Every structure is written in structure tokens, then in C-alpha cells.
Amino acid sequence: MKKLILSLPILFAFVLILSSCGKDAPEPTLTEKLTKTFTVSIAKEGGVEVYNKTKATNIASGYSNYKLSLSSTKSATLTAKDNTTFTGTWALTNTDKTLSLTGLKTSAGANPTGTTGTIEFTIVTIDGTGSAVTLESLQPDIKASNSIVNLQLVNP
């Protein structure tokens, strides 16, 4: 009985220590996960892999130029595979299933070829931290043989 009475304060202290530990930080929101700069790891045009950054030769080596920068102020900078840079804004639409880049223009005021300045992607996958995301174009890309483009992007 004495052992039980003596061990109660120790048990109480142990429970108190465990309950005082902070909770895990909440998982970042989708917006927080996307607010960074991405480059292409793998690109597919019409379901065919045309670029893989781990390979020495690629069908569409221009994807090594591709960069998508999304800021917390919702501004976007897209450097296309032909190394042309466009600036505009970004938003999540369709219940956070679509990434919309709007108002895209070069410094000379040109829109991306075949668009009115808007490019939309379905968010196929995104990892827990946002360091890897897969996007698929909603509309065929004129510069990709008029096919749907699937981009596996990474945050370097």
C-alpha cells in the first residue's frame, strides 16, 4: 500500500508531463504548399514522357528552362520551355482542384501562345510539404503538339 501511495505522485507527474507536450503543427494549407518556386522533374505531352531531368537526352529539352514561381501575394511568374517569362496572378479554383494562372504577359505585353493570358491546371497530386506537385493542363498546349501536358514539378 505504501508503494502505491508513493508511486501516485510519480504517476501524476508523468501524466502531467505528457499532457503538457505541444500538439503537432497543423498541416500547411494548399495555398501555403504552393507558395514557392517549382521546376520540372518530368514532363509528358499527350501521355508521352518528353523530358526527365535525370536523363542525359530528352525529346523536349526546353523543359529544363521551365519555372513556376507562386508568391504569397498571389503573383505568378512562369518561365516557359522556350525561356519566355510571363507574369500574372494565380488562384485556386474549383474547390482547390484547379490552379489558374491569369493575366499572363511578357514585359512586351504578349500572352503565352494560343492563350488569352490564362493557363489552368488540374492539381493531380501534391505531397505533404508541397515540395512535389503534379499538374495537368486543362486545355491542349499549342506548343506541345496541341496535347495535354502533365508536369511533375519539384521545389529545388
C-alpha positions in Angstrom: 0.0 0.0 0.0 2.9 2.4 0.8 4.4 1.6 -2.6 1.1 2.5 -4.2 0.8 5.8 -2.3 4.5 6.7 -3.1 4.1 5.9 -6.8 0.9 8.0 -7.2 2.9 11.3 -7.3 5.3 9.9 -9.8 2.4 8.7 -12.0 0.7 12.1 -11.7 3.9 13.9 -12.7 4.3 11.6 -15.7 0.7 12.2 -16.9 1.2 16.0 -16.4 4.4 16.0 -18.5 2.7 14.1 -21.3 -0.3 16.3 -21.3 1.8 19.5 -21.4 3.6 18.5 -24.6 2.6 20.7 -27.5 0.4 19.4 -30.3 1.9 18.9 -33.8 1.8 21.9 -36.0 -1.2 21.9 -38.3 -0.5 20.7 -41.9 0.1 23.6 -44.3 -2.9 24.7 -46.4 -2.8 24.1 -50.1 -2.0 27.7 -50.7 0.9 27.5 -48.3 2.2 24.4 -50.1 2.0 26.0 -53.5 3.7 29.3 -52.4 7.2 28.5 -53.7 9.2 28.1 -56.9 8.9 24.9 -58.9 10.9 23.4 -61.8 10.1 20.4 -64.0 11.2 16.9 -62.9 9.2 15.0 -65.6 7.1 16.4 -68.4 4.6 14.4 -70.5 2.9 15.6 -73.6 -0.1 13.6 -74.7 0.9 10.9 -72.1 4.4 10.5 -73.6 7.4 11.4 -71.5 9.3 14.1 -73.3 11.5 15.3 -70.5 13.1 13.8 -67.5 15.7 15.9 -65.6 17.6 12.7 -64.7 18.2 11.7 -68.3 21.1 13.0 -70.5 18.9 13.4 -73.6 15.3 14.4 -73.9 12.8 14.9 -76.7 11.8 18.3 -75.3 14.9 19.5 -73.5 13.4 23.0 -73.2 11.6 21.9 -70.1 14.9 22.4 -68.3 14.0 26.2 -68.6 10.5 25.8 -67.2 10.0 27.5 -63.9 6.8 28.4 -62.0 7.0 30.8 -59.1 4.0 31.4 -57.0 4.1 34.1 -54.3 2.0 34.6 -51.1 0.7 37.9 -52.7 -0.8 35.7 -55.5 1.6 37.0 -58.1 2.9 34.4 -60.6 5.9 34.2 -62.8 6.1 31.5 -65.4 9.2 30.8 -67.5 8.1 28.6 -70.4 10.1 25.9 -72.0 11.1 28.3 -74.8 12.6 30.5 -72.0 10.0 33.3 -72.3 8.9 34.7 -69.0 5.4 35.7 -68.2 4.0 37.4 -65.1 0.4 37.5 -63.8 -1.6 36.2 -60.9 -2.6 32.9 -59.5 -5.6 31.5 -57.7 -7.0 28.2 -56.6 -10.4 27.5 -58.1 -12.9 24.6 -58.4 -12.7 23.8 -54.7 -8.9 23.9 -54.7 -8.7 21.3 -57.6 -7.5 23.8 -60.2 -4.6 26.2 -60.3 -5.4 29.2 -62.5 -2.7 31.5 -63.8 -4.3 34.6 -65.2 -3.2 37.9 -66.8 0.0 36.3 -68.0 2.0 38.6 -70.2 5.6 39.2 -71.2 7.3 42.5 -70.4 6.3 43.5 -74.0 2.6 42.6 -73.3 2.4 39.3 -75.2 0.3 36.4 -73.9 1.5 32.8 -73.9 1.0 31.4 -77.4 -2.6 30.1 -78.0 -4.0 31.7 -74.9 -5.6 35.0 -73.8 -3.2 35.1 -70.8 -4.9 32.3 -68.8 -3.5 28.8 -68.3 -5.3 26.4 -66.0 -4.0 23.2 -64.5 -5.7 20.4 -62.6 -3.8 19.6 -59.4 -3.2 15.9 -59.8 -1.1 15.3 -56.7 0.8 17.3 -54.1 2.9 16.0 -51.2 2.5 17.0 -47.6 5.0 19.8 -47.7 4.4 21.0 -51.3 7.9 20.1 -52.4 6.5 18.0 -55.2 3.3 18.6 -57.2 1.9 17.2 -60.4 -0.2 19.5 -62.6 -2.0 18.7 -65.8 -3.1 21.3 -68.3 -6.9 21.7 -68.7 -6.5 22.8 -72.3 -4.2 21.4 -75.0 -0.9 23.3 -75.3 -0.3 24.6 -78.8 3.5 24.4 -78.2 3.2 20.7 -77.1 1.7 19.4 -80.4 -1.7 20.6 -79.3 -1.8 18.0 -76.5 -2.5 17.9 -72.8 0.7 18.5 -70.7 1.4 16.7 -67.5 4.2 18.3 -65.3 5.8 16.7 -62.3 7.2 19.7 -60.5 9.6 19.9 -57.6 10.7 22.7 -55.3 14.5 22.6 -55.6 
